[in-house]
């Protein structure tokens, strides 16, 4: 007798983790700017100069930009690793194909 194959169960937690990772980028940007403003307000009260508030704001915005860059670098690295897998290597398939005239490269 053949054993009936059970349908594959995809892990439920993986989409939640990916969504939380994407959500954490937005939250980290807001938190970085808020901490920077807090630093600026502390500098303003400490030095009694208004322009020192802007130092904290620029620190917060710089930290937010750094967070976005790190997230981009991580995603870019993952996509390069994914491109190395044979099933996604469409460029290699196109180079190996003998009928290059029949292929419309705009579709890829």
N, C-alpha and C positions, 0 to 999 in steps of 0.2 A: 504494500500500500504506500501511496505517496502521501507524505505529510503535507498538509495544507500550509502554504506559506502565510505567515502573519504579516499584515501590512507594517511597513517600517514606521516606527514612532520617532518623529523628530523631537529633539529635546526642546522642552517648553521654555527653559530658562535662557537659552542662547539669544533669542530675539529681545528678551528683557534686558540682558546684559549689554547688547549692542545699542539698544535705545538709551539706556542709562549712560553709556559711554558718550554717545552723541549729545545727550542732554547735559552731561557734565561739562562739555566745552562751553556751552552758553552760560552755565552757572559760574564757571571759573572766570569767564570774562567779566561778568558783573561783580563778582567778589574781588577780583584784582583791581578794578577801578574803584570800588568802594574802599578797599584798604588803602589805595593811593590817596584818595580824598581824605581819609582819616589821618594819614601821615601828613598831608598838607595842612590840615586843620591843627594838628599838633605843632607843626613847625610855625604856623601863623601865631598860635597862642604863645609859643616859647620865645619867638623872636620879635613879635609884635609888628611884623612886616607883612603886608597883604600879598606881595608877589611870591612869598614862600608857599602859599597855598597851591599855586600853579606847579611848583616843583613836585608836590605829591600827586597832583592830577596827571602830570606827564609820566611819573613813575608807574602809576596804575595803568595808564593806557599802554605804556611800553610792555608791562607784564602781560596785559591782555593780548597784545600782538604776538608776544613770544609764545603764549599758550596756543594761539591759532597756528603759528609756524610749526610748533612741535606736533600738533595733531595732524597737520598736512604732511609733515615728514613721515610720520608713522603710517598714514594711509598710503602714501606714495611707495614706501618700502613694501607694504603688503601687496600692493598692486603689481609691483615688479616681480615679487616672488610668485604671484598668481600667473603672471604672463609666462613664466618659465615652464609651467605645467604643459605637457604635450597636448592635452585636449583643448587648450586655449591658444595654442601657437598657430594662429591663422596665417601669419606672415610666412612661416616656414612652409605651410601647405601651399601657399600661392607660389612660392619660389620653386617647389618641387613639381608643380603642375606643368605638363608639357603643352597644354593648350592655353597659353597666355593670352592669345588674341581674343578668346571668347569670354574672358573675365572682365567685368566692369569694376574697376577698382574703387569707384565712388560708393559702391554698396558696402564697402568694408570701412 
